[in-house]
Amino acid sequence: MKHICHLIISVFFLTLLAGSVQAQDHQGLYMKLDFLSVERHEINDFMDDIENVLKPVNQARIDAETLKYWYIYKVLYPGSRQTNHNFVTVSICSAICAFENIADHIGEVLSEAELENLLDRYNEIMTPKFAELWRINNSVLRNEDSKPSRYFMLDNMNVNPGSEYTYQMMEDENAKPIHEYRMENGNMEGWELYQLILPRGDEYGYNFATGNFYTHLRDLEFHFTEEIIRQSSPDVDVTAFIENVESIRDLVRSEVYELIDYAVVD
């Protein structure tokens, strides 16, 4: 009997542990996107720079505990024919100040020689076409392991002025359960909601975004359909739901990125 009780208790705590791992996310963190334009004839050299410059510097930032995650993607499907960037770096940290003074942050992690050799080249490479700073307002991931998902789809939204809170609630209460349903069925690896901090202004074009993570490209085809809404939320009036979404925000741009490399806590 004691053995059975011990087994039950063990299973209970393992279940709790599994649930806690499942529940880990990036909510409340900050995300910086750097959009890079690399000429076609320079791509081979750039790939070497990723391995020899960008990744070591960002791994040092992670080791110094100023950065939590760093990913670099190639743009697989751009948001328009006029898109002038073909690589995107994603840096995630818990404080905005972690994006400042990189040399100061990693001075105790890298030697003086390494700093001298790496930082000049790093700063030369990291001159993006443009950059954006976001806050991660909501996040749900299937797993929080060391390797991110292969595909990342970023949907930029323009939310009507004065509707920011309503839009946030709509994503939290209506959209999130739909994405969780897709994750349970193995068709999605994660979903996040971002709010733009900088740049800001009505003329910028968008102020919110959602991040959608996949292992397989085929799962993007059924990203957000009426059938999925009905399956995940049988009591929801699909027509009213879609009309409500369209009345609050406009989808401005959607891009799909493919993972090249990443740096995380060892």
C-alpha positions in Angstrom: 0.0 0.0 0.0 2.8 2.4 0.9 4.4 1.7 -2.5 1.2 2.5 -4.2 0.9 5.8 -2.3 4.4 6.7 -3.1 3.8 6.0 -6.7 0.6 8.2 -6.7 2.5 11.0 -5.0 5.4 10.7 -7.5 3.0 10.8 -10.5 1.3 13.8 -9.0 4.4 15.8 -8.6 5.7 14.8 -12.0 2.4 16.0 -13.4 2.8 19.3 -11.7 6.3 19.5 -13.0 5.3 18.8 -16.5 2.5 21.4 -16.2 4.9 24.0 -15.0 7.2 23.4 -17.9 4.3 23.5 -20.3 3.2 26.8 -18.7 6.5 28.6 -19.1 6.4 31.5 -21.5 7.9 34.9 -22.5 5.1 37.1 -21.1 6.3 40.4 -19.6 9.6 40.3 -21.5 10.9 42.7 -24.1 11.7 41.8 -27.7 14.0 43.8 -30.1 13.8 43.0 -33.8 16.6 44.1 -36.1 15.8 43.9 -39.8 19.0 43.3 -41.9 19.6 43.6 -45.6 22.4 41.4 -46.9 23.4 41.6 -50.6 23.1 38.2 -52.4 26.8 38.1 -53.1 27.6 38.7 -49.4 25.4 36.0 -48.0 28.1 33.3 -47.7 30.3 35.7 -45.7 27.3 36.8 -43.6 26.7 33.2 -42.7 30.3 32.9 -41.5 29.8 36.2 -39.5 26.8 34.6 -37.8 28.9 31.8 -36.5 32.0 33.7 -35.7 30.7 37.1 -34.6 27.0 37.5 -34.0 26.4 34.3 -32.1 29.5 34.6 -29.8 28.7 38.1 -28.8 25.0 37.3 -28.1 26.0 34.1 -26.2 28.3 36.3 -24.1 25.3 38.6 -23.4 23.3 35.6 -22.3 26.2 34.3 -20.1 26.4 37.8 -18.6 22.6 37.4 -17.8 21.6 40.6 -19.6 20.0 38.7 -22.5 17.7 35.7 -22.2 17.3 34.5 -25.9 18.8 35.4 -29.2 17.6 34.0 -32.6 18.4 34.8 -36.2 16.1 34.1 -39.1 16.1 34.4 -42.8 13.0 35.9 -44.4 11.3 33.0 -46.2 8.2 34.8 -47.3 8.4 38.6 -47.2 5.5 40.9 -46.3 5.5 42.6 -49.7 7.3 42.8 -53.0 9.0 45.9 -51.8 10.5 44.2 -48.6 14.1 45.4 -48.3 15.3 43.1 -45.5 16.2 39.4 -45.8 17.4 38.5 -42.3 15.9 39.3 -38.9 17.5 39.0 -35.4 15.3 38.6 -32.3 16.7 39.5 -28.9 14.6 38.9 -25.8 15.4 40.2 -22.3 13.6 41.2 -19.1 14.6 44.9 -19.1 14.9 47.5 -21.8 18.3 48.6 -20.5 19.7 45.3 -21.6 19.7 46.5 -25.2 22.1 49.3 -24.3 25.9 49.4 -23.9 26.6 45.8 -25.1 30.3 46.2 -24.5 29.7 47.1 -20.9 27.5 44.1 -20.4 29.9 41.5 -21.7 33.2 43.1 -20.5 33.5 40.5 -17.7 32.6 37.6 -19.9 34.9 38.1 -22.9 38.6 39.0 -22.7 39.9 42.4 -23.9 41.3 40.8 -27.0 37.9 39.1 -27.8 36.1 42.4 -27.3 38.4 44.2 -29.6 38.2 41.6 -32.3 34.5 41.0 -32.1 32.7 44.3 -31.3 33.9 46.4 -34.2 32.8 43.8 -36.6 29.6 43.2 -34.6 28.6 46.9 -34.7 29.4 47.0 -38.4 27.1 44.0 -39.2 24.4 45.2 -36.8 23.4 48.3 -38.7 19.9 47.3 -39.5 17.6 48.8 -42.2 15.3 49.5 -39.2 14.7 48.1 -35.7 11.7 47.7 -33.4 11.2 47.4 -29.7 8.2 45.3 -28.5 6.7 44.2 -25.2 5.4 40.6 -25.0 1.9 40.9 -23.6 0.9 37.3 -23.8 2.7 34.1 -24.6 1.9 30.4 -24.7 4.4 27.8 -25.8 4.1 24.0 -26.1 7.6 23.5 -24.7 10.3 25.8 -23.3 13.3 23.8 -24.5 16.6 25.1 -25.7 15.7 25.1 -29.4 13.1 27.4 -30.9 10.7 26.5 -33.6 11.8 26.3 -37.1 9.3 28.7 -38.5 8.1 32.1 -37.1 5.2 33.9 -38.7 4.9 37.6 -37.6 1.6 39.3 -38.2 1.6 43.1 -37.8 -1.7 44.6 -36.8 -2.9 48.2 -36.8 -5.3 48.5 -33.9 -7.7 51.4 -33.9 -6.9 54.3 -31.5 -8.8 53.8 -28.2 -9.4 50.0 -28.9 -6.0 48.8 -27.5 -7.6 47.3 -24.3 -10.5 45.8 -26.2 -8.0 44.2 -28.7 -5.8 42.9 -25.9 -8.9 41.3 -24.2 -10.0 39.8 -27.5 -6.6 38.2 -28.1 -6.4 36.9 -24.5 -10.0 35.6 -24.2 -10.9 34.5 -27.7 -7.8 34.0 -29.9 -5.5 32.4 -27.3 -7.8 29.4 -26.7 -8.0 28.8 -30.4 -4.2 28.7 -30.6 -4.0 26.4 -27.5 -6.3 24.0 -29.3 -4.0 23.9 -32.3 -1.0 23.3 -30.0 -2.8 20.4 -28.4 -3.4 18.9 -31.8 0.3 19.3 -32.7 -0.4 21.9 -35.4 1.4 24.8 -33.7 4.3 25.3 -31.3 3.5 28.6 -29.8 1.7 31.9 -30.0 2.6 35.4 -28.6 1.0 38.9 -28.6 3.3 41.9 -28.9 2.7 45.6 -28.4 5.0 48.1 -30.1 7.0 50.4 -27.8 9.3 52.1 -30.4 9.0 53.5 -33.0 5.6 54.9 -32.3 3.1 57.2 -34.0 0.0 56.9 -36.2 2.1 57.0 -39.4 4.2 54.0 -38.5 1.5 51.7 -39.8 1.0 49.1 -37.0 1.1 49.0 -33.2 0.5 45.3 -32.3 1.7 42.0 -33.7 1.2 38.3 -33.1 3.9 35.7 -33.3 3.1 32.2 -34.5 5.5 29.3 -34.2 5.5 26.2 -36.3 7.6 23.1 -37.0 6.0 22.4 -40.4 5.1 24.9 -43.1 2.0 22.9 -43.9 0.5 24.0 -40.6 0.4 27.7 -41.8 -2.3 26.9 -44.3 -4.9 26.5 -41.6 -3.7 29.4 -39.5 -7.0 30.8 -38.4 -10.1 29.4 -40.2 -13.8 29.2 -39.4 -13.5 25.4 -39.0 -10.8 25.8 -36.4 -12.8 28.4 -34.5 -15.8 26.1 -34.4 -13.8 23.1 -33.3 -12.0 25.0 -30.5 -14.9 27.1 -29.3 -18.2 25.5 -30.2 -20.2 28.2 -28.4 -18.7 31.1 -30.3 -20.7 32.9 -33.0 -18.1 32.6 -35.7 -19.6 35.4 -37.9 -19.8 37.8 -35.0 -16.3 36.9 -33.8 -14.7 37.6 -37.2 -16.7 40.9 -37.6 -15.5 42.0 -34.2 -11.9 41.2 -35.0 -12.1 43.1 -38.3 -13.7 46.1 -36.7 -10.9 46.5 -34.1 -7.8 45.8 -36.1 -6.4 45.5 -39.6 -3.8 43.0 -40.7 -1.1 45.2 -42.2 1.7 42.7 -43.0 2.5 39.0 -42.5 6.0 37.6 -42.9 7.4 34.1 -42.5 10.9 33.5 -41.2 13.0 30.3 -41.0 15.4 29.8 -38.2 19.2 29.9 -39.0 20.8 29.9 -35.5 20.2 30.8 -31.9 21.9 31.3 -28.6 20.4 30.4 -25.2 21.5 29.6 -21.7 23.9 26.7 -21.7 
